[in-house]
Amino acid sequence: MDAFKCAALMACVVLVAAGCGGGEPAPDAGKKAVPAQSARPPEGDGALDVRSPAFKDGGEIPTQYTCDGEDMSPPLAIEGVPDEASSLALVVDDPDAPGGTFVHWVMWNIPPDVAAVAEDEVPEGVTGTNDFGDAAYGGPCPPEGDGPHTYRFKVYALDVELDLERGADADELSHAMEGHVLARGTLTGEYARQ
């Protein structure tokens, strides 16, 4: 008896669905016909592993890498770069800055086989202009008494080398990277000045 009720219910569902045809197709109806394997994967679908031997992800950035110390860049390790990557880009910023996100370091056209950047090393590539107005690394330097700020060390694997003029800023880099990001990864650290 239960099997009969189930079969009758299914027949009703089929008839109702058939009666709902006609009218305009659903907005995405044409898109669903494209086989999934032929569609381009979402930009930045891959994940890079970005670490530092100087501090753990989400941990406190040691003073020597800030404006209160030697103001040198921390060591970084990068893993998981896709084989098809042609270059890497690096942006270090502070989203907690009082006037909005403040950029501390901008680089692009770093060779994709760079697996590590040593302390106080500028990797091979092109350096852009940070928000201090320098074509260099500028360490964390939040306002005194403002509490801890989060600093993001963001690395992007790109499918091209960028034709971007030396000294470009982070906004120009972001625009140039559109449609070319294969993978991305972020290391965060915190720093506060008393």
C-alpha positions, 0 to 999 in steps of 0.5 A: 500500500505504501509503495502504491501511495509513493508511486501515485505521489511521484506521478503527481509531481511529474504532471505538475512539473510538466504543467509548469513549462512555458513562459520565459526561461530562468535567468541562469537556464542557458548557463546550466547547459555548459558542462562543469569541466569546460567552465573556468574555475573561480579566480584565486581558487587555489590556496597558498601557505604563507608562514614566517619563522619569526611569528605564528599566524595571528601572533605578535610581530617582533619589534625588530620588524616594526618602526620601533625596531630595525624596520626590516621585513620579516622572513617569509615562507611560501608553499603551494604555488601552482605549476602554471604560475608565471609570477608572484605578487606581495602586498603587506597592509594594515586594515585597522589604520585610522584612515582606512587600509594602509599599505606597507609593502608592494611587490610583483613579478617575483619569480614563482619558484621563490619559496622563501624570502629571508629577513630584510631581503627584497626578493627579485621582482618589481617594488611598488610604492607603499603608503609611506611614499617609499618603494620599500618595506615599511614596518608596522607603526600604528598610532600609540595607544591605538591598541593592536593592529592586524597586518596582512602579508598577502601573496598571490600566484599569477598566470602572467608577469605584469606589465606594470610601471615600477613604483605603482601602488597597491590599487594599481597592482590590484587592478593589473592582477584582475583575472590573473590570480591562480592562488592566494594566501595570507599570513597575519600578525599583530602589533601595538605601540604603547 
